[in-house]
Amino acid sequence: MERINVKIITKTPPHGRCKMFTSIVWLLIHYYKNTTINIIPEIYKNSDDPDAPNFIVNGKIVEPSNTIYVSGEDIINAMNEAGAEPYEEVKPDAAKFDEIIEKCLS
């Protein structure tokens, strides 16, 4: 099983999109079994890393598909494209990601 690397670059303390990205970590852990997650404060990012806030899957920045914010569907699509494997009997739910996203951005 190939390991999927998720990197979250965040400002400290996190708020707005940074808070949103760090808040969805528990869903990623719940849904995907082959995922490594790194949360990196912006002051410790590598020189080749993008500025905060950013959600990166296997080196590719997850971009919003139709809004200014990444949606649950964008996250699930990025994870699927990278080859993330859900646990048996678990189906990633975009609505659950969207609930957290809405809460963090309101």
KAUR-V706450 format. One record per residue. PSI is psi in whole degrees, -180 to 180 (none if undefined). OMEGA is omega in degrees with one decimal (NA if undefined). BURIAL is b if it has 9 or more other ideal C-beta (glycine too) atoms within 8 Angstrom, else e. Layout:
BEGIN
psi:PSI omega:OMEGA burial:BURIAL
psi:PSI omega:OMEGA burial:BURIAL
END
This chain:
BEGIN
psi:126 omega:179.8 burial:e
psi:136 omega:179.2 burial:e
psi:132 omega:176.8 burial:e
psi:129 omega:-178.6 burial:b
psi:120 omega:175.5 burial:b
psi:129 omega:178.4 burial:b
psi:127 omega:177.1 burial:b
psi:118 omega:176.0 burial:b
psi:123 omega:-173.8 burial:b
psi:151 omega:170.2 burial:b
psi:158 omega:177.7 burial:b
psi:132 omega:-7.6 burial:e
psi:153 omega:-178.3 burial:e
psi:142 omega:173.1 burial:b
psi:166 omega:179.6 burial:e
psi:-128 omega:-178.2 burial:b
psi:-33 omega:177.3 burial:b
psi:-44 omega:177.3 burial:b
psi:-40 omega:179.1 burial:b
psi:-50 omega:-178.2 burial:b
psi:-42 omega:-179.8 burial:b
psi:-26 omega:-180.0 burial:b
psi:-24 omega:-179.3 burial:b
psi:-3 omega:-179.2 burial:b
psi:-42 omega:-177.7 burial:b
psi:-35 omega:175.4 burial:e
psi:-41 omega:177.6 burial:b
psi:-43 omega:178.9 burial:b
psi:-39 omega:-179.0 burial:b
psi:-38 omega:-173.2 burial:e
psi:-38 omega:-168.1 burial:b
psi:133 omega:-176.3 burial:b
psi:-19 omega:-176.4 burial:e
psi:41 omega:-174.7 burial:b
psi:131 omega:171.0 burial:b
psi:132 omega:-175.9 burial:e
psi:129 omega:176.1 burial:b
psi:125 omega:174.2 burial:e
psi:120 omega:-173.2 burial:e
psi:118 omega:173.7 burial:b
psi:141 omega:-174.9 burial:b
psi:-35 omega:-178.5 burial:b
psi:-15 omega:179.4 burial:e
psi:8 omega:-178.5 burial:e
psi:157 omega:175.0 burial:b
psi:158 omega:-178.7 burial:e
psi:-26 omega:179.4 burial:e
psi:-2 omega:176.6 burial:e
psi:148 omega:176.7 burial:b
psi:164 omega:177.0 burial:e
psi:160 omega:177.1 burial:e
psi:152 omega:-4.8 burial:b
psi:141 omega:176.6 burial:b
psi:145 omega:177.9 burial:b
psi:117 omega:-171.1 burial:b
psi:130 omega:178.3 burial:b
psi:117 omega:-178.6 burial:b
psi:44 omega:175.9 burial:e
psi:-2 omega:-178.3 burial:e
psi:124 omega:178.4 burial:e
psi:131 omega:176.7 burial:e
psi:118 omega:-178.3 burial:b
psi:147 omega:175.6 burial:e
psi:139 omega:-177.8 burial:b
psi:-35 omega:-175.4 burial:e
psi:9 omega:178.8 burial:e
psi:-176 omega:176.7 burial:e
psi:-11 omega:178.7 burial:e
psi:146 omega:175.2 burial:b
psi:138 omega:179.5 burial:b
psi:171 omega:175.5 burial:b
psi:-39 omega:178.6 burial:b
psi:-39 omega:177.4 burial:e
psi:-42 omega:-179.0 burial:b
psi:-49 omega:-179.5 burial:b
psi:-41 omega:178.0 burial:b
psi:-43 omega:178.9 burial:b
psi:-41 omega:178.9 burial:b
psi:-43 omega:178.7 burial:b
psi:-45 omega:179.4 burial:e
psi:-34 omega:-179.3 burial:e
psi:-14 omega:179.8 burial:b
psi:21 omega:177.7 burial:e
psi:140 omega:-177.9 burial:b
psi:119 omega:176.3 burial:e
psi:154 omega:172.1 burial:b
psi:154 omega:176.8 burial:b
psi:144 omega:178.6 burial:e
psi:8 omega:180.0 burial:e
psi:132 omega:176.6 burial:e
psi:115 omega:178.1 burial:e
psi:135 omega:-173.8 burial:b
psi:111 omega:-179.4 burial:e
psi:-34 omega:-179.3 burial:b
psi:-35 omega:178.6 burial:e
psi:-42 omega:175.5 burial:b
psi:-44 omega:-178.0 burial:b
psi:-35 omega:176.4 burial:b
psi:-46 omega:-179.9 burial:e
psi:-42 omega:179.9 burial:b
psi:-47 omega:179.2 burial:b
psi:-43 omega:-179.3 burial:e
psi:-42 omega:-177.8 burial:e
psi:-27 omega:-176.2 burial:b
psi:-3 omega:-179.1 burial:b
psi:none omega:NA burial:e
END
